[in-house]
Amino acid sequence: MKVQFLLNILLAIVWVFLTGTINAVNFTFGFILSFLVLWLISSSQEKQKYFIIIPRLISFTFYFLYELIKANLQVAADVITPKFYMEPGIIAYPLNAKSDLEITLLANVITLTPGTLSLDISDDRKVLYIHAMYVHDKEEFIDGIKNGFEKRILNIVR
């Protein structure tokens, strides 16, 4: 998988130099173009894993940015308005993530989102404790993380 990624970067750099326009947009276009070319000419099953993970990673990035902007707007609106709409609480979130990498990624993504903070993990590593500013419905909050961040992280890592 590392070889395909490095080859993809190399082809994108070649594209940038061939076109003569050195900027991020041209590099991104070259990366996408070389990704499609590599996908068309690849044959082995191991190489196919790269072509599944990269779109999932891009999808996760856009999802995270969407959630980040949404949470920022929610916190900003609550700060600006005279009435507070927050209902803070600490949630015991049951984890599907098992490895250290999966749990660390999930905890960090939750902490990076405004209004939420990962506090601790249980000794058996099955529960993540999260402080949230807006816990209107506990089950809805848990479902939002389970079908949002955790599902996407597990799709990338596993």
Secondary structure, 3 states (H helix, E strand, C coil): CHHHHHHHHHHHHHHHHHHCCCCHHHHHHHHHHHHHHHHHHCCCHHHHHHHHHHHHHHHHHHHHHHHHHHHHHHHHHHHHCCCCCCECEEEEEECCCCCHHHHHHHHHHHHHCCCEEEEEECCCCCEEEEEECECCCHHHHHHHHHHHHHHHHHHHHC
